[in-house]
């Protein structure tokens, strides 16, 4: 059984075809990188994968279950329980500390556990920054808080949209190391990136071009 199976996924915005019949399987534990220029459909695809948007047509199986026809409330539950999200824009709550931002994800999932949240910050190397606000953290540190937040509820699948897009080279290497660690722990990762060096770290790399999928093996 695959973590993700897309069958002929099409997304239209009025007369514009953003995704054109995408068929793709992502096995459990695979790291998939999705490449492509701006406007190629990458963000539209990850919005569908994260259940923040629905395809116009086609079938989306998540761990073997068809999520295409679920209600919005049902999709929200699936997203909270099975999917971790990391964005280029960090989306941290500015008046909450690093620790509280991680615990907020716990709150919306089930219940908060400060000890677990602190342990997750330690995993991303930020134990010493737990009480700092986002404005007191560097860009790389903020992204690591986002990774801790995405992982705190032990999701099956991690979706990342340009997670190093706002980082310098040194912080990019730190974040890359965290993704390699996450992959070694058996998580399924779908990563959108413009960076070919980052893309090549994946088990498999695909390219989107004008809403069409081009599939290639790892280079």
N, C-alpha and C positions, 0 to 999 in steps of 0.2 A: 504494500500500500504506500502511495506517495503522500508526502506532507501536503503538496499542492498539485492539483491537476486542473488545467484550464483546457476547455474544449470549445474551439471556435468562438472565442470571446470577441465581441464587436462592441465598440462604444462610439456613439454618434452625438454630436452637439449640433442640433438642427441639421444642416446639410454637410457639416464637416465630419469626416470619419477620423476619429482620433486613434482607434485601434481597429485593425482589419483582420478579423478571424484568427485571433491568437490561440494557438494550441501549444501547451507547454506542461511538462511534468517536472516536479522538483522532489526527488526522493528525500525521505527523512535523513537528516544529518548532512545534507549537501549544502555547500556554500555556492550560491549562484550570483554572478554579477551581471547586471543589465547595463549596457553601454548605449550611447546614442546622443546626438546633438540636441540642443534645446528645440522643443516642438516636435520631437519624434514620438511622443506618447508615453515616455517613462513615468512621469508623475501620474498620469491618468491610470496607468497599469498598477502602480503601487497603491493608489487610492482604491482601486477595485480589490486588490489583494488584501488590503487592511479593512475592507468592508465599510469604508467611509464613502464609497460610491458604488453604484451597481452598474453592471454592463447593460447595454441595450439588448443584447441577445448573447446566447452561449451559456455554457455550464461551468460552474466553479465548484470543485470538490476540495474540501479542507479536511485532511486526514480521513478521506473516504466519504465524508458527509456532504451532501449537496446544500450549499449555503445560499444558492441563487434566489430561492423563493422564500427565504426567511423574512419575517417582519423586521422593521428597524430595531425594535426592542430586542428581538432574538439575536440579531446581528451584533448589537452592542454587547450582549453577554458573551458571545463567542470571541469578540475582539478583546474584551477584558481578560478572559480566561486563557486564551490560546496564543495571542499575538502581542509581541513587544514592538514598540515603534520608536525610531530614532530619526530626527529630522535635521536638515542643515541649519534651520533656525531653531534655537534650543527650546523655546516654549517653556521655560522655567517660570514659576510664579515669583515675581521680583521681591515680594515682601516675605517670602518663606526662605528659611535656610536650606542648605544643600540636603541636610537630613530630612527636613520637613517636606521638601519636594519629592524625595523618594517615598516617604511615608504616605504622601497624598495618593500615590498610585496604589499602595496597599489598601487605603481607605475605600477607594472606588471599586477595588476587587473583592475584598472581604472585610478584614479588620487589620488595624495597624499593629506592628511589632517593632519597637524601636531597636531592639537588639539585632534583629535580622537586617533592618535598614542600615544600621551602623556597620554590620559585617559586609553588606554589599558595597558600601562606600569604601571599606577597606580593600575589597577585591579590586576596585578600580584605582586604588592608591590615593584615596582622599579622606582617610580617617581624620587627618589633622585639619581638614577644612569643613568638617561636618556642620559647624555653627556659623559658617559664613554665608552671607547673602549672595545671589548670583552676581550682583554688581561688584562684589569683592573678589570674584574669581576670574581667572583668565579664560579665554575662549576654549582652550583645550580642557581646562578643569570643568567648565560648564558642560562640555560635550561628554565628559566622563560621568558627570552627575546624570545626564540624560541616559547614558548606557546603564548605569545603576538602576535608574527608574524603570527602564524598559525590562530589566532582568529580574526585578524584585519579586514578581509574582510567578516566576519560573515558567515563562511561556514556551510553547513548543516551537514557535517560529518567530524569528527576529527580522523585521523589515526596516531597512535603513535607506533614507533618501538623502544622498550627497552628505554623508556624515562628516566628511573631512573638508567640505567645500569652503568653510570659513576659517580653516586652521593653517598655521604655518607648518613647515616641513617637520620640525621636531615634534610638535603635537600630533601631526598626522601619523608619525611612526608609533607614538604611544597608543593611539586609537587603533591602528592596524594590529598591534600586538594584542590588544584586548579582543579584537575580532578573531584572531587566530586562536586565542585561548577559549573563546566561546565555541568556536568550531570544534576544538579538541574535546569539549565536553558533550558533544553530540547534538548541539542545537542546529536547526535548519536556519540558514541565513539567506535572505534575498537583499542584495545591495545594489542600489542605483548609484552610479558614479560617472563623472566625466574623466576621471583619472585612469589612464590605461595601466599604469603600474599597479594601482590598487585593484583594478579589475582582474589583472592576471594572477592575483593571489588566490582567486577562487578556484573551486573544483571545475566549474563550468562557466563560460562567459557567452552571453547572447547579446545581440545588437538589435535595437529598434531603429527603423528608418521609415519615416512617414507612416507610422502605425503598423508596419509590417515587421515580423520577427525573423531575424537571421540567426541561425543557431550554429555555434562552432565549439569545438573542444577547447579545453584549457591550452593556452599557448605557453 
